[in-house]
Amino acid sequence: GSALQFASAELQADRELVLEAVQGFGGAIRYASVELRSDRELVQEAVMQHGWAVQFAAERLRGDRALMLEAVRRCGWALQFASKDL
């Protein structure tokens, strides 16, 4: 999971590798490429592991009501990371 922080940019952009890392530790989404932090499925998987991981999601996903509800269900203080548009 957190070993992703030491991976090359190429590996941090590898969807399969990031998915596996996030399934082991939701917080690993922080080390995913910017593009993958916009991938709803990956972010949702991270949030299912650790609600606070939503803070590393792209802004548009932090405006996704269903995703934010799930994050807050798992970690109440995740609400602070919701988009202002929500």
N, C-alpha and C positions, 0 to 999 in steps of 0.2 A: 503494500500500500504506500507507505510514506517513502519508500525507496524511489518512487517516481521522481522525487525532487532532484535526485542525482542523475537521472536519465538525460540523454541528449534531447535537444529540441525535436528531432525527428521521432524519437520514441514517445515523447510527451504529446505528439500529434497522432499517434497510432491509436485508433479508436478501440481496437480489441484489447490492447495492452492497458489502456486507461480504464476500460470497463472492468477488467479483471482487478486492477489496483483498487478501484472504487468499491467493488464488491467486498474487498477485504477490509478497507478503511475508507469510509465516505469522505473524510477530509483530504484524501489524495487528489480530489478534484481540483484543489488549489494549484497543483503542479501541472495540470493538463494545459494544452495549448489554448489560446484565446478562442479559437474556432470550436474546440470541443467543450469549452465552458458555455457555449451557446447551444449545445446539443441537449435537448430536453430530456431524452431518455437517459443519458449519462448523469445529468444533474439530478434527475428524479431518483436514480439508483443511489447516488451519494446522499441525498436527503433521506432516503429510506434507512440508511445506515446511521446517519447523524444529521438531525435537522439543521444544526448550525452550519452545515456545509453549504447551505444556500447562499451564504455571504460571498462565495467565490463564483457564483453563477453570473452570466451576462445580465446586464440591466434589464433587458426585455424579459428574461425569465423570472426575474425578481418582481415583475409585474404580472406574472401568471397566477391568477387567483387560486386555482387548484393546487399548484405546486407550493405556493406560500402557505396554504392551509395545512398541507401535509407537513411542511417544515415546522410550523408552529405547533402542530399536534405532537411532534416528536421532541421539540425543544421550544418552549414558550418564548424565550428571548430572541428567537430567530425573527420575530416580527420586526425588529429594528432594521433588518436588512431588506424589507419590502420596498419596492419602487414607490416613489412619491405619487406616481400615477395610479396606484392601486387604491 
